[in-house]
Amino acid sequence: QVQLVESGGGLVQPGGSLTLSCTISGNIFRTIATGWYRQNPGKERELVASFNSGGATHYAESVKGRFTISRDNGMNLVYLQMNNLKPEDTAVYYCNVVAYSGTVRVDYWGQGTQVTVSS
């Protein structure tokens, strides 16, 4: 069974930094993309940063230059380094893996970790 577990969220002042971690366990075949999303109540979940299967990264415009996605394949860990945090970065952050199970596309999600940016 595939599990994604996020950690590292918390309360930080504007301008501060946090690093989120996602531990991926279980057998995943043919990963298409791995990334981080965020969501606030009443709003759609939005992509923050991701890797595709070739290793290319993608960032939302709102976080470019401030957030960095990275991974440790040997330990099945994915990180999101967040610098110069702003109040509008406040959200629940979710780790996501998109993969194929046979010919079926499957989205795996973690339970989310809360990030609050406030003075």
DAURNOR-V260679 format. One record per residue. N is the residue number from 1. OMEGA is omega in whole degrees, 0 to 359 (NA if undefined). D_LAST is the distance of its C-alpha to the last C-alpha in Angstrom with 2 decimals. Layout:
n-><N:N>
omega-><OMEGA:OMEGA>
d_last-><D_LAST:D_LAST>
This chain:
n-><1:2:3:4:5:6:7:8:9:10:11:12:13:14:15:16:17:18:19:20:21:22:23:24:25:26:27:28:29:30:31:32:33:34:35:36:37:38:39:40:41:42:43:44:45:46:47:48:49:50:51:52:53:54:55:56:57:58:59:60:61:62:63:64:65:66:67:68:69:70:71:72:73:74:75:76:77:78:79:80:81:82:83:84:85:86:87:88:89:90:91:92:93:94:95:96:97:98:99:100:101:102:103:104:105:106:107:108:109:110:111:112:113:114:115:116:117:118:119>
omega-><181:176:174:182:179:173:174:178:180:180:180:179:175:184:181:183:172:172:176:177:176:177:184:179:183:183:176:179:175:175:178:183:176:183:179:175:173:184:172:181:178:180:179:175:183:178:178:182:181:167:167:185:178:178:179:182:177:179:170:182:185:183:181:180:181:183:176:175:178:182:174:187:182:182:180:179:174:184:170:176:184:180:178:184:181:178:180:174:179:181:166:182:184:172:183:171:175:184:172:170:191:178:184:175:182:173:175:182:169:183:179:176:185:172:179:179:185:175:NA>
d_last-><40.11:37.17:33.74:30.36:27.67:24.08:21.77:18.71:15.95:12.89:9.16:7.66:4.99:6.48:9.85:10.32:13.35:14.93:18.61:20.09:23.69:26.42:29.64:32.61:35.72:39.04:41.48:40.32:43.00:42.68:38.93:38.24:34.53:31.52:27.97:24.49:23.57:20.57:20.59:18.73:20.63:23.38:23.17:25.43:24.68:24.30:25.36:22.81:25.25:28.70:31.88:35.27:38.40:39.26:36.00:34.75:31.02:29.39:25.85:24.30:24.04:20.33:19.76:22.71:22.18:18.85:20.05:23.25:25.39:27.91:30.32:32.60:35.67:37.45:34.91:33.96:30.29:28.03:24.70:21.82:20.03:16.78:15.56:13.29:11.29:10.15:8.73:12.50:13.16:12.02:15.45:18.07:19.71:23.46:26.04:29.27:32.79:35.50:39.01:42.59:44.39:47.91:47.77:44.92:41.38:38.89:35.09:33.52:29.97:27.76:26.02:22.55:19.34:15.97:13.11:9.69:7.11:3.77:0.00>
